[in-house]
């Protein structure tokens, strides 16, 4: 998408690769919306840390980062012994896989890279194939989101109020986004609508990232407290819900997404509002048989007990520009502890449809249509 910073507009992808320095380049999402900055992860360990620490986050974006990280680690190997190289690649693979356990996109992306590498007859060929496969995954991610936008735009009518939760925009993918893809395409077709962005505590990705994206795109929107959605539903102020997913089970249609998604699905069903999930093929898990088996990441309790932000006017008071330094403020009672699951699972009966690059399907149709959705034959 295009980003305007200091009056200058240019196109960015969330994740790119610099083959000259063997570095993964990432938008530092923890600084947004206060500062836009691109950083470089110079080895696969730094790339894994960037995924784990949420410098880069979102299903497709961490999938691309993991794919590039695997190629990066493979390219860092020196030697010709294929056995040693294979063991090295396995260490890189496991390190990146462990960075964020709930999302399946990194695993699917790296498996795609490894399958392509098998065609190489020596270390050099496999290293080259790894980078080519990572680039292919990144390009596919963009194409998938564009197709999601095409299919999902038909759901958006003039004058609609749309609710979204967390950030499934272009910042969560290589470009375009899944949940925002239909919005951007509908806007391009001249439709006017309004978006309510759940703040999405505790990391507030809706307030900081989705709202920033929509402001950049000049789409009408408001940030709401997570618990305000119930009032909006009750007063018929929401016509459509579109969210993303970090793992959708192809066998059952269950959807793991940012904590709070399940509650919005319950509200939508109670008030008869369509609830859609937008995903690329890489988000589908064709192996797990039950949502209870999805690993739910538990994050540091400090995220719940406090908040990160910028002091009001801190940059404007400075005579010369200074680097953005987020500040952490403790909010909760000093002696209290917190429980901080990062995701929840929404059952298929609460989901109206799943918007994919191949079209819109009911959750129970995913397994039957798996050949069209990149699944097992």
Buried (B, 14 or more C-beta within 10 A) or exposed (E): BEBEEEEEEEEBBBBBBEEEEBBBBBBBBBBBBBBBBEBBBBBBBBBBBBBBEBBBBBBBBBBBBBBBBBBBBBBBBEEEEEEEBBEBBEEBBEBBBEBBBBBBBBBBBBBBBBEBBEEBEEBEEBBBBBBBBBBBBBBBBBBBBBBBBBBBBEBBEEEBBBBBBBBBBBBBBBBBBBBBBBBBBBBEEEBEBBBBBBBBBBBBBBBBBBBBBBEBBEBEBEBBEBEBBBEBBEEEEBBBBBBBBBBBBBBBBBBBBBBBBBBBBBBBBEBEBBBBBBBBBBBBBBEBEEBEEBBBBEBEBBBBBBBBBBEEEBBEEEEEEEEBEEEEEEEBEEEEEBEBEBBBBBBBEBBBBBBBBBBBBBBEBBBEBBEBBBBEE
